[in-house]
């Protein structure tokens, strides 16, 4: 009999996973506790912007003309438990308010709500990013609460989605990691992922703690690489070097690689910052805090970049106060191809300048509504051209393709001063300079 899958939590991770499972041919039931979110998904609409996701949903959501009908949604825990053979838990694990530690309340609530309805053998699979040791605790809780007892098993299958590439990363993952305690759990997950494994995706089988550590380790390494090149940008500023050329040169070493070696205003979003902080907190609880003390400096370098960008803008305007100065900010999301503004370095910089008296106008291709909800006191423009109109300085803070394709000559006609600060080292410096712009980027004082 064909496996049936439920997905608990239909936010960014859950909606993508549910649609992808339907694409792989499974009957899928998505569950959420927010009726408005379920109503949106039933119309084939997504609560967030993610390239390709809405099209994928509409291909499979029941009730939409021409769809496969393999994907439905519910608010009912009993219905989900009765429907599914495998239950993927895809709920949020934010940072605790006022602490570094991870807030496990959503995961705990999902297990506590589902387990009492599990009356037959089932596999509950955690995908959320959690502190190491959580799976052991949740497995015991599941067996305690489920009428099926130990036949209600737990597995851990961390997600590695990149915002902007989530659909591709789910359907064609660069690796699949599962933490399991039984051959049955492994066999079920091999069946779920048979298509990507058949296409060549590596399938790594491990224990619970290792599976939990893989995601936080990967994010910590990525954060380290980003902060390393930003630290080199600081040295280049002091030594009058060019961090872009430095990154190019070391990137040719295949032990290092070229990815994520572009200096700029640092990382943000809903994953990297909170994940490395939660990792530090958990290491402290385990008595291994010294092993991760370097992550404090990684976090510190990253946050420092935002302040450095504000100071670069002040220097570009003559070194005085921002009061009365018009500042255009291109970008609001923490990265391109997303509408996510959580812990966005771009918005943080815009907000700091605004608080210091600058007249800040922001434009972003997809993040305007979310940005306006978070920072309602900033001004927002309907286009890059309108954001730049009358600006004394232009800050490029999110590397959208649209910004790389801007015509510097056209923008120069409407700007009060042709001064561009490239906070992502992503624009063509020569092209902007040929149009009369003063181009400046971190770590490239003489470039």
N, C-alpha and C positions, 0 to 999 in steps of 0.2 A: 504494500500500500504506500502511496506517495506521501512523503513527509509534509506536514502542515506547520507553518511557522507563525509565531506571533512576535511582534516588536513592541516592547513596553517603553513608551516615551517616543513622541513623534516630533521632536525638535530637529535641529540640524543633522545630528547623527542618525536618529531614529527614522526620520522621513526618508533620508537617503538609503539607509539599509533596507527599509521595507520595500521601496520601489525597486531596488537592485535585486532583492530576493524574488520579487514577482517577475522581473526581467529574466532571471535564471530559471523560471518555470514553476516556482512553488506557489501554492495557495498561501496568501499572507493576510493576517489580521493585525492591524496596528491599534494599539490602545494608548489613550491619553486621558488625563483627568481634567483637561481644559476643553469644554464643549466648543468654544469658538475655533480652536485649533483643528478639532475634528471636522467641523463644518467646512472650514477652508479646504482641508485635504480631500474631503468628499467631493468638492467642486473641481478638484485637480489643481488647486492653487497652493503655493508654498508660503509658509510664514516667514521665509527668509529668501534672499537672492542667492542662488547657486546655479552656475551655468549648466544647462541640460537637465536639471532636476524636474522642472515643471513638465517638460516634454515627456520625460520618463514616467512620471506619475500619470499623466493623461493617457499613456499607452496601456495602463493596467488598472486604474481605479474603476471599480464596478459602478455602472450607471452612466458612464461617459460614453457617448456614441463612438463605436469603433474600437473600444478598449478590450483587452483580454478578459477583464472582469476578475482577475486573480487577486486584486488587492481591495480589501475592505477595512473599515475603521469602526471602533467601538469605544464606549466609556465603561463597559461592563466587565469586571474582573472574572466573574464566573463564566461568562461567554468565552473570554480569552483562554481560560484554563481548560475548558471543555474542547475548544477548537484545536489548540496547538500541541504538537509533539515536542517542539523545541521553542523555547521562549527567550528571545534576546532582550537583555536589559540595557537600554540606551539612554538612561536619564542623566541629568546634569550633575556634575560634582564640582561646585564652585569653591572658591576660597572662603573659609569662615570669616565672618565680619570681625575685623580687628585682630585677626591671627593669620599666621602663615598656613596653618593646617587646612586639610581638605574637609569640606562639609559633606558627610556621608548620608545626610538625612533623606535625600531623594532615593538613593539606592536602597537604604534600609526600608523605607516606606514601600517601595516597589516589591521587595521580597516579602514583606509582612502582609501586603495586600493580595499577592498572587498565591502564596504558599497554601493558605487554608482551603483553596479551591482545587488543589492538585490531587485528584483522587486516583489517578492512574500513572504509570511510569512516564516521566517527563525529564527533559534536560533543560535546565535554566542556564543561560550563557550570558555572563557579564561582558559587556563591551566598554562600559564607562571606565575612565581613568581613575584608579583608586589607590590608596596607600597600600604598600605591601603588607600582607597579613589579613587583608579584608576578606579574601576569598575563603580562607579557612574558617573564619568566623561566620560568614554567610552560609557556607555549606552546612554547618551545624544548625544554624537557625532554620534553614530550609527543611532539613530532615525532621526537626522538632515540630514545625508547624504544619507540614503537609500530611494529609491523611494517607498518602502513598508512602510515607516514611522515607527510608533510604532509597526507594525507587525513584524519588524526586532528586535527581543528581544536579550538581553544579559543575560548570566548566568556566574557564576564563579565556576570552578571545579579544585581546585589546584592538582598538581601532587605530589606524594610521592615516586618517583622512587629512588631506590638505585642502583648506577652503579655496574654492575656485577650481579644484580638480577632484571633488569628492565622488562624483559619479564614476569617473575613470578609476579612481583609487579603490572603489568598492567592487567594480566589475572586473578590473584587471590589477589586483593588488601586487605590489613588489615583494610582499611576503605575507603569509598567513601564520599567525602564532596562536597555538591553543595550549592552555594549561588544563590537564585532565587527570582524573584519578582512576579511570576504568577504560578497558578496551571498548566497551559499548559507547561511551562518550566520544572517544576518538573516532569510532566508525561512523557515528551519526554526523559529526562535523566534517569528516571526509566526504560524506554524501552531500552535505550542504554545499561544500566548496569544490565539488568534483569538476565543474567547468573551468574555473580559473586554474586549478591544479593541473588539469589536462592541457591547459594552454602554457604551462611552464611556471606558474607562481610557486615559489618554494613553500613547503608546508612544514613548519617547525613544531614539534610536539615536546612539551615540557611540563614541569610541575606548576602548581599555583603561584608560589612566590616569584619564580622566574618570569612567568607570563605577565604578572603585575609589574615587575621591574623593567620589562622591555620598553614599554611606552615612556615611562618617566626617564629612563636612561637615554633613549633616543632623543627626547626633547631637550634633555640637559646637554647632550653633546652638540645638538644644533644651536642651542642658545650660546654655548661656549664658543663655537665657531664665529657666530655673528658678533659677539662681544670682543673676541680676539681681534678681528679686523677693525673694529671701532677703537680698540685700545691702540692699534697701530696707526690709526688716523690721528689720534692725539699726539703720538710721537712724531708723525710726519708734519703736523702743524708746527711743533716746536723746532724741528730740524729742517723745515722748508723742503720736505720731500713730497712725493706724489703717491698717495695710498692706492690710487687706481692702478698705477704701473706696478707697485709693489705686489698688489693682489694678483695681477696678471702673471707676474714672474713666479710667485710661489705656487700659484694654481696649476702650473704646468707639471709640478711634482705630483705624480698620481697617488702618492701616499697622502697628500693633502686634498687635492681636487679643487676645482674652480667654483663649485656651488657655494652660495651663501658667504662669499668673500667680497661683497659690495658694501663699503662703509656707508653709514648714514645715521638716521635718527633712531635706529634700533628696532627691536621687536615688540609686539604687543599682542592684542587679541585675547580670546578666551581660554587659550591653552598654555602656551609657553610660560608666561609670567607666573600663573597660579600653579602650574605643574612643578616648576623648579622650586617654588617656595614650599609646596606641600611635601616634596621629596626631602628637602632640608629638615622640615618639621618631623617627618616620620623617621629619618635617620637619627635624629636626636632622641626620639622615643625608644629606639632600638639600641641606643648607646653607641651608635656609629657616626655621631655628628661630625667628628673630625675628618671623616672621609669626604664630606661634602662642603667643607668650609669654603672651598674655591667658588662654589655657586653663589655665595654672598657677594663676592667681587664681580662675578658675571652679572648679577642683578644690578649691582651698583653702577657698573660701566654702562649698562643699558639705560638706566634711568638718567644717568648723567648726560647722555647724548641729547636728551630733550632740552635740558637747560642750556647746553652748548649751542643748539640751534637758535634759541631765543637770543643769546648773546651775539651770535653772528648777525642776526637781523638788526640788533641794536647798533652794532659796528657799521653795518651797511648804511644805516640812516644817520651816521655821523657821531654815534656814541652817546647821544643824549637820551632823554626819556622818549617813550613811545607816544606820549600824549599828543593827539592831533594828527598823528601819522596814519596813513592809509596802507593797510597790509593785505595783500591778496594771498590766500592759501589754496593751493590746488591739491585736493585730496582730503578726505575725512576718515575713510576706513583704514583699518590697521594694515591692510594689504589690498592689492587690486583683485578684480573679479569676485568681489564679495560686498555685502552691504553691512558687514559687521564692524561696529565702532567700539566694541569693548576694549578698554585699555589701549585705545588708539594713540600712538605717538603723535600723529598729525593733529588730532583734536586737542591733545594735551598742550602742544606748542601753541596752537591757535588760542586756546583758553588762557594760557599764561600771558601772552602778548595783550590779549583783550583786558585782562585784569590789571595790566600795567598801563592802561589808557589808550592802547592802539585801537584804531577803527578796523576791525578784522572782517573780511568778507571771504566766505568759503564756497568752493564749488567741488562737487564730487559726482561722478557719473551715476552711482547707485546708492550712496550712503546718506543722502541729504535728509530724508525723513528721520532716520535713526539719530543722526547728528543733531538735528533740531530739537528732538525730544531730550537729548542729553545735555546740550548746550543751547538753550533757547535764546540766550542773550547775544549770541554771535549773529552776524548778518550772513545771509545765504543768497547766492546768485544763480540764475538759471543756466549759465554757461561759463566756460573758462574766460571767454572774452569779456563778459559782464563783470566777472570777479576781478579781472585785471584793470578794468576801466578806472582811471584816476589813481591807481596804486603807486605808492612811493617805493615799494619793494614787493617782489613776488616770491613766494616760498613754494617750491615743489616738494610735497611731503608724502604722496602715495603714488607709486609708479604705474599708473594706468597707461595702457597703450594710447588712449586718446591724448594724453599729455605729451607723449613722445612724438605724436604726429602733429602737434600744434605748429602753426607758422609764426616764428618769432617776429617777423616783419609786421604781420597783421596785429599781433599783440602790442608791439612797440608803438603803433599809431595811437593806441588808447591809454597806455600807461603814462603816469605822470613822470616816472623815472624808469629807465631801462636797467633795473638791477634784479638779477635772478639768483636766488639761493637754492641750489639743488640738494635737498635733504636726503636724496636717495642715490646720488651719483649715477643717474640713469639717463640723463638727457645728453644730447650731442653738443658739447661745449663749443666746438668750432662753429657749428651752425648758428648758435645764439650770438656768439661774438661777432660773426660776420654781419649780423643784423643790428649791431651797435649796442648789444647788451653787455653789461658787466656780469660775468658768470663766476659764481663762487660755490664750492662744495667742500664738505668736511675733509680734512686731510689732503687738500689740494690747493694750498695757498698760492702757488705760482703757476698752477696749470692753466 
